[in-house]
Amino acid sequence: MPQADFRELSPEAGREVHDRVVERFVKDTNFWWWEAFKLPHAGFEIQHGRAYRALNKLLPAGVTRAWLIAEDEYADFYPVYDAGIGAIGRVLGECPRFEYLCRLHGSQLVGW
């Protein structure tokens, strides 16, 4: 996959995005993020565990890129990837049982 479609942010930039996302959307990092989202928030249940296939339908019209934040319990902060929506879907389709969050370049957070 071309780096322009899916690239990991530098450690400095990734840490900044991670910390801003936590500050804005998560009330307590001692839990899984989705168990500690600040209110209000919304969720979607997708049948058959294939949310990545519906990603472009769940996002606001015109969204073409997002940050994918991948949990890594051994890292100081979760790595952050800047990626096209299609690339995120392809990567997530290859990662069964992978818990992930996708933050848009704005004020919304989408998670499964």
C-alpha positions in Angstrom: 0.0 0.0 0.0 1.4 3.4 -0.9 2.6 5.5 2.1 0.4 8.3 0.9 -2.6 6.1 1.6 -1.5 4.8 5.0 1.3 6.2 7.1 2.2 6.2 10.8 2.7 9.6 12.3 6.1 10.4 13.8 6.3 9.6 17.5 6.0 13.3 18.4 3.0 13.9 16.2 1.4 10.6 17.2 1.8 11.3 20.9 0.2 14.8 20.3 -2.8 13.3 18.5 -3.2 10.5 21.0 -3.1 12.9 23.9 -5.6 15.3 22.3 -8.0 12.5 21.5 -7.8 11.2 25.1 -8.4 14.7 26.5 -11.3 15.4 24.2 -13.1 12.1 24.1 -12.1 9.8 27.0 -12.8 10.4 30.7 -10.6 7.7 32.2 -7.8 5.8 30.5 -7.9 3.0 33.1 -10.6 1.4 31.0 -10.9 0.5 27.4 -11.6 3.8 25.6 -15.1 2.7 24.5 -16.1 2.1 28.1 -15.0 5.6 29.1 -16.2 7.9 26.3 -17.3 11.3 27.5 -20.9 12.1 26.8 -22.6 12.6 24.5 -21.5 9.8 22.2 -23.1 7.4 19.8 -22.3 3.9 18.6 -23.4 1.6 15.7 -23.8 -2.1 15.7 -22.9 -3.7 12.4 -24.0 -7.3 11.7 -21.5 -10.0 11.3 -18.6 -8.0 12.7 -17.7 -6.3 9.4 -17.9 -2.7 10.4 -14.8 -1.9 8.2 -17.0 -2.6 5.1 -19.5 0.1 6.2 -16.9 2.7 7.2 -17.6 5.0 4.3 -21.3 4.8 5.0 -20.9 5.7 8.7 -18.8 8.7 8.2 -20.0 12.2 7.2 -20.2 12.9 3.5 -17.0 14.1 2.0 -14.7 12.5 4.6 -11.8 10.9 2.7 -9.1 10.7 5.5 -9.0 9.9 9.2 -6.6 9.0 11.9 -6.6 5.3 12.9 -5.5 4.8 16.5 -4.3 1.3 17.1 -4.2 -0.1 20.7 -0.8 -1.3 21.8 -0.9 -2.1 25.5 2.9 -2.2 25.7 3.5 1.3 24.2 3.6 4.6 26.0 0.8 5.8 23.8 -1.3 4.2 21.0 0.3 4.6 17.5 -1.6 6.9 15.2 -1.9 6.4 11.4 -3.0 9.1 8.9 -4.9 7.2 6.2 -7.5 7.3 3.5 -10.8 5.8 4.4 -10.5 3.0 1.8 -7.0 2.1 3.1 -8.3 1.9 6.7 -11.0 -0.4 5.6 -8.5 -2.7 3.8 -6.2 -2.8 6.8 -9.0 -3.5 9.2 -10.3 -6.2 7.0 -6.9 -8.0 7.4 -7.0 -7.7 11.2 -9.6 -10.0 12.7 -10.5 -9.3 16.3 -8.6 -6.1 16.2 -10.1 -3.3 18.4 -9.8 0.0 16.8 -10.8 3.7 16.9 -10.8 6.1 14.0 -10.8 9.8 14.6 -11.8 12.2 11.9 -9.7 15.3 11.3 -12.3 17.3 13.1 -14.4 16.9 16.2 -15.8 13.4 15.7 -14.7 10.0 16.9 -15.8 6.8 15.4 -15.1 3.5 17.1 -15.8 -0.2 17.1 
